[in-house]
Amino acid sequence: MDSYFSVICLGLFVPVTVIVYQIAPRRARPFVLLAASYLFFWSLSGALLAFLLLSTVSVWAVGLALGALLDVRDRELAAPGADRRSVRRLCRRRMRTALAIGLAVNLGVLAALKYLPFFSRLAAPLLACLGIGAPTGGLGIGIPIGISFYTLSAVSYLVDVYREQVPAERRPLRLALFLAFFPQIMEGPICRFGQTADALWAGRPVTPSGLYAGSVRILWGIAKKMIVADRVNILVKTVFANHGSYDGGVIALAAVLYTVQLYCDFSGTMDFAVGMGRIFGVSMPENFRQPFASRTAAEFWQRWHVTLGTWLRDYVFYPVSLSRPAKRLTTRARRLLGNRMGPLAASAVPLACVWFLNGLWHGAGGQYLLFGLYYFVIIWLGGMAGPVSARLCALAGIDRDGHAWHAWQRVRTLAVVFAGELVFRSAGAHDALAMLGGLLERFSLASFFDGTVLSLGMDAADFGAVAAAVAALAVVGHLRERGVHLLDGVRRAPAVPRTAAVFALVLAIIVFGAYGPSYIPVDPMYAQF
């Protein structure tokens, strides 16, 4: 198996897992899921499964330590004459130490495996000036699949226990299943313990309605990947690898198609995760909410990769914003800039932390840090310019609630997103800047008329299939934005149209899907992060 959409996974692994799960006794079903999850992980990462086990054991042990400290605190607080303030202060200090150990183990492994080569290269010139040699290679042992995803889930569990939002889990296998559940291990969504742990361990039976709903959702994801993501792959790879050979029009086309490719690949994988969750009676969090309907860059990131955004909000933005230095900065900014602009200006600090970590989380490369910086500047300046924009529109008589203004906002946000994804996909920060420069300096539509575009790996039929699929996705997204959930409506329809819808979806995949020797399937795009 190399992805969720491989023949082995869809044709063998998933059916066997569902059948064994269903015929197993209820109490045994969580262990079936755990065994299947470890088998899936081992098939992709082999002996690197040891790092997932290390994370699981460390998180379980530290969680127990946090729970024990809370129990001691509660007993001491209940004792007559207890100095409640001192008891709480001592408990908090000890819990911080335990939490720091747990975070150091999990984030330390992530940093050593994923970021050591990158930061070693950055530090090498400075260390050389000091006469210190620095290794520029990694540890040479590889990176476990999905390490960034399960590490964030592990960190969220520890912090939630520390904050007393969830109780410490005493059963290590229950925690192991939460971290390793195979539909989410490769590309998320990033789940919280309170969201899925109970349902995973409940061992609910597979029902006909759940099997149908989950299967349709998985087919929808397969259609996104095979019809769109795999089909545009050759053109995207060709242009990004040789961007200096093409004019700005081709670079713009590649940026747009890569954005569509990334969305279809990633959201298609989320369809698989949510669909498999439905089959097993587990409600997985949605990771996309019609992101291309956004009117600002900030809104886009509230709709795209939702679980990462909420994780960064809850575990980075809010803690930094509520820290004493940040509060002092906000107070000073209020005095200088007023109650409205002051907090917006002071929000630059937590926002910078969020976008530095967002960029770094996606990968160890200059292009990812540039990607984070790009969105930090866009979102922060957008927040600062909001009041000014409102005044200017009022003076010009522009209706900010009208359809024309909303349409302009959506077009502007799409341009911001396409440029950001160009940076994101580039081979490095230097290439990203070169492509942006080429887009502006050499912009021309000549390649669309002289046959160049049709020589990049996609012919007219390919463009037609992609355009039709994107149009269908746009219609479904528009309906969902208005509260009409088409896939759920199909599930509730009578048997004949319900069956016809499934056959139509399968037929579309067979007829329009990109497969065969002339196509290069997309590797799991977010799995590398």
N, C-alpha and C positions, 0 to 999 in steps of 0.2 A: 504493500500500500504506500502511495506517495501523496495521496490527498483524499478528502472525503468523496470526491467525484470519480475516483478510479473504479475500474470494473470490479476489482477484487473487493473494494470496500462496499460499493452499492449492490453488487451481485452476490457476494458471499458473506462478508463480515456482518453487515447490518441485518440481513434476513436471519442468519444463524443466531445472532445475539438476541433478536426479538423473539424468536421461537424458544430458545433456551430460557430466556427470562420469563416467558409466559407459562411454560410448563413447570417451572420451578416452584416450590412452595413459597408463600408470600415472604416468610422470614429469610429465605435464601436469595430472593431477587436482588437486594442491594449488593450481595457478594458476587452475583453474576455480572452486574454492571461494573463493579470494581475490577473483577478479573478481565472483562472485556476492555476496560479503559486502560489497564496496564499493558495488555496485549497490543492494543492499538499504539500506545506510546512506544513500546519496545520495537514494534515494526518500523517505526519512523526514526527512532533515536538509539536503539540498541542499549548498550550498557550505560548510556547517559541517563537511563531511568533512575540510576542511583541518586542523581541530583534532585529529582522529584521526591524520592523517598526521604532524602536529607531534609528538604523543605518541609515535608509533611511531619516528620518526627520532631523537628525543631519547633515548628508552630504548635504542635500538640503539647509538647513539654512546657513551652513558655506560657501557653494558654492556661495549662493547669497551675503553673506558678502564680499567674495573675489571679486566677480564681481562688487559690489558697490564701493569698494576701487579702483579698476581699472578705473571705470568711473570717480571717483573724480580725480584720478591722471591725466587722459587724459584731463579733463576740466582745471585743474590747469596748465598743461603743455602748453595748447593752449592760456592761458592768456598772454597778453603783459608783458614783463619784468619779467617773472617767473624765479625763481631760479631752473632751471631744475634738478640740482644735488640734492638739498635739497628735492624737491618734490618727486623724485624717492626714495631717502633714507627713507623718512618718510613713503611713501606708502609701501615699502618693509618691514619695521619694523612692521607696522600694519598688513600686510598680513601674516607675520610669526606668529604673535600672534593668528590670526584667524585660520590659518592652524594648529597650535599647539593644539588649543582647539578641532578642528575636529578630529585630530589624537588621542588625549588623550581619547576622548569619545569612539571611535571605537576600538582602540587597547586596551584601558582599559577594556572594556567589554570582549573582547577576552581573555585577560590575566586573568581576574577574574574568568571567567567560565571554562577556559581550563587549565590554568597553576598554579592557586593558590595552589591546593593540592600538586603538585610536588615541588614547591619552598618552601612551608611551611615545607615540610618534610626535604628538604635540609638545611633550616635555623634553624630547631628545635634544633639540638645539640649546635649550637653557641649561640642561644638565651637562652638555658637552662644554659649555663655557666655564662651568665649575669643575671641569675635569672628571666628571662622573659619567660612566657609560650606562646607557639604559637599553634594555631589550626592547625591540620594536615589534616582535612577534607576539602571538597569543600563547596560551598554555599548551596548544597543540592537541586538545582533547575534544574539540567541537563544542557546539552549543545545542542543548536539548530543545526539541521542538516546543514552541509556545512558552518558553521560560519567562518572557516578559508578562504574559497573561496570567499564568498561575502564581507568579511572584506577587503581582498586585492584589490578587485574591487573598493570598496568604497574609500580606501586610494589612489589608482591610479587616481580616478576621482578628488579628492581634490588636489593632487599634480599637475595634469595636468592643472587644472584651475589656480592654483598658478603660474605655469610656462607659462601660457597664451597659452597652446597648444590646449585647448578646451574652448569654452565660458561657463560661468555658466548657468546651466539649470534652467529656471524659473518655469517650470511645474513639480510639485512634482511627479505626476503619471508617467510621462515619465522616470524620474530617478528611480522611484520604479520598473517599468518594467525592466529596465536595470539590476538592482541588483537582482531581484527575478525570472527572466525568468526560468521556471521550468526545462528545459533540462540541464541547467548548474548549478543549485543551489546546487545539491548534491555533485558533484565531479568536477566541472569546465566544460570547460576550464575557466581560469581566463581572463575575457575579459576587454578590455579598453572601455571607454565610446565612443570614436570615432570609434570603430570597429563595434559596434552592435546597438547603441541607435537609430540611424536614421532608420535603417531597421526594428527594432522591432516596432517602432511607425508608420511606413508607412502603415501597414495593407494591404500588398500585397495579392492578391488572391492566393489560392492554385491551382497550375497548374498541368496538368497530368504528365508533365516531372518532375516537382519538387516532386510530390507525389511518382512517381516511383523511382527516384534517392534516395530520403530520405528513402523510405521503404527498398530498397535493402541495403542501408548502415546500417539501424537498424538491418536487418536480419543478416548481416555480424557480427555485434556486438553480437547478440544473440548466433550465432554459436561459437564465441570465448569463451563466458562465459560458455555455457552449455556443449560444447564438451570437452573443456580443463579445464577451471578454476574450475568448479564444480566437474569434474571427479577426479582431483588430490587433492582435498581438504582434504579428509580423511587421505591420506598418509602424507601430509604436517603437518596437525594438530597432528597426532600421533607421528611423529618423533620429532617435535619441543617441544612437551609436555613431552617427555621421552627420550631426547637425550642421557642421560647417559647410556641407555640400548643398544645402537647401536654403531657399529664400524664407522670408518671415512668414509667408502664407502657409507653407508646409509645416513650419515649426508650430504655428498656431493650431493647425489641424491636428498635429500630433498631441499637443497639450490638451485639446478638447477630447480627442479620442482616448487619451490615457485616463482622463478624469472619468469618462464613461466606463472604461475598462475596469478601473479600480473600484468604482461603485458597484458594477455588476458582479465582479469577482467577490468582493468583500460582503456585499449585502446578500449575494447568492449563498455564500458560506453561512451567513447568519440565518438564512432561510433553512438551511440544513440543520443548524443547531436548534432553532426554535421548533422545527418539524419533529426532530428526534425527541425533543423534550415533550412534545404533545403525545407522541406515541407512548412514552413511559409515564405519562401523567404528571410531568414537571413543567411548570410555567417559567420559561426562560425570559429574561428581560429583553425587550426589543432594543436594537442598536441603531436603527435608522428611523427617522420620522420625516419623510419627504424633504430631504435637505435642500433640493434644488428649488423649492418654493420659498426659500429664505430671502429676506429683504436686506439683511446686513450680514457681515462676516461673523459677528458674535452669534447671531441667530443660527447661522449655518452650523456652527460648532455646538449648538444646543440640539441639533437634529442629526448630525453626522457623528458616528462612533460615540453614541450617547453614554455608554457605560464608562468609557475612558474619561469623557468630559465631566461626568458626575463624580468619578473617583478623584480627579484632580481638584474639583471644586471642594469636595468634602474633606480631603486629606492634605491638601496643599493650600488652596486659596483661602479658605476660612481660617485655618490655624495661623497662617501668616498674617492675615488681616486683623485677627484678634490678639496678636502678640503685643506686648507692651511697646516695643519700638515702633510698630506700625500704628498703634493708637496715638503715640506722641506725634508721629509724623502727620497723621490726619488732623490732629488738633492744631498744629502749626499751619498746615495748609488752609484750614478753615479761616484762621486769622488773616492770612495773606490774600486768599482768593475768594473767600465767602463760603457760605454753607452749601452752595450748589457745586461750584467748580472745585472747591478744596478737596472734598472726598474723591472726586473723579481724578484729580491730579495725584493724590496719595495712593490711589489704587494701582498706580504703575508698578509699585514694588511687588505686591502679591501676584499681579498679572504677569510680570516678568518672570517670576519664579515658575508659574504655571506653564508658560510657553517655552521657557528653557527646558523644563522637564518633559514637556510634550514633544518637542523636537528631538531631545536626547533619547526618549523612550522609543521613538520610531527607528532609530538606528545610530550607529557610531560613525558619523560622517559629517563633514562640514556642511553638506547640503541640507541635512536635517536640522542643524543648529540655525542655518540661514532661514529655513522654513519656519522654525519657531519664532525667530526674530521678526520675520515678515508679518506673521499674524499678530504678534504682540504690538507692533507699530500700528498696523491697520486698525485693530480693535480698540487700542487705547486712544489713538487720535480720533477714531470714530465717536467714542464716548465723549471726548472733550469737545468735539465739533458739533455735537448734537444740539445743545442750546443755541449756538450761533446759527446753525442751519435753520432751526425753527424760526428765529427772528427774521432771517433773510427771506425765507419763504413767505412769512406773514407780510413783509414789506412789498414783496413782488406779487402778492395776491395768489400764490400757489396753494392749492388745496392738498395738504399732506395726507388727507384721508381719501383722496380720489384715486380712481383706477390708473390714471396716467402716471401719477407719482409712484404708486406701488409698482407699476410695470418698470419704470426707470430704476427703481431700487433693486428689483430682481435682476435686470440686465447688468447693472453695475456690480452686483454681488457675484454673478456668474463670471464676469471678467476677473474679479479678484480671485475667485476659486481656481479658474483655469491657470492663471499665472502662478498661484501657489503650488498647484500640482505639477507644473513644469519644473519648479525648483525641487520639489519632492522627488520626482522621478529621475532627475539628472544624476550623472555619475559622480558629481562632487560639486563643491561650492563654485569652483572656477568654471566648470561646465554650465552651471545654472546661470551665472552672470553672463557668460558668453551667449547662451541661448536667448536670454532676455534681450541682450544687445542686438543679436541677429533678428529677433522678432520685430524690434523697433526700427533698426537701421536698414534692413533689407526686405522690408515688408512689400510683398507683391502677390498678386493673384495669378500671375502668368502660368505658374505650375499647374493650375487647375484647368488650363485650356490647352496646354501643349503636350498632355499625356503623361507628365511626370507623376502626378498623384496616382494614376492607375498603374504605375510600374513599381509601387512600393510594397506590394504584397496583397493588395486588395483590388479586385476588379469591380466593374459596375454592379454586378450581381451581389458582391459582398457588401458594398455600400448600401444597396437597396435592402438587403436583409437586415443590416444593422439599423438603418433608418426606420424600418417597419417595427423592429423590436423596441427601439427607443420610444417610438410613438406609442406603442402599446403600454410600455412602462409609464410614460407620461400620463396617459389616460387613467391607468390604475392609481397612480400617485395623486392625481387631481381629485379623483373620486374619494380616495382615502382622506385627503385633506378636508373634504366636505363631509366626512363622517360616514361615507359609504365604503364598507370593507368588502370588496368584490370576492376575495377568496372565501371569506366567512359566509357570504351569500350563496356561493356555489355549494358549500358544505350543507347548508340548510335547504337546498333545493330538492325537489322530488328525485326519485332514483334515476329516471331516464336522462334528464338534463345534467344531473350530477355525473353520471357515467360518461355522457358525451363530452363534458368539459375535460375530464381526465384524458380521454382518448385524443381530444383536440390538442391538449398540451403535449402529450407524448408524440403525436404526429408532427407537431411543430419542431420539437427537438430533433426528431429523426430527419426531417426534410431540411430544416434550416440550420441545424447544429454544425459547428465546424469541427470535423474530425477526419481522420485519414492521414496518409503519409505526407500530404502537402501542408498540413497544419501543425503548429507547435503549441501544444496545450500550455496554458498559463500555469506556472508553478504557483502554489498557494501564496498569494501576494502578501498577506498580512502575517503569515506564519513566520516570515523572516524577522518580524519585529518583536 
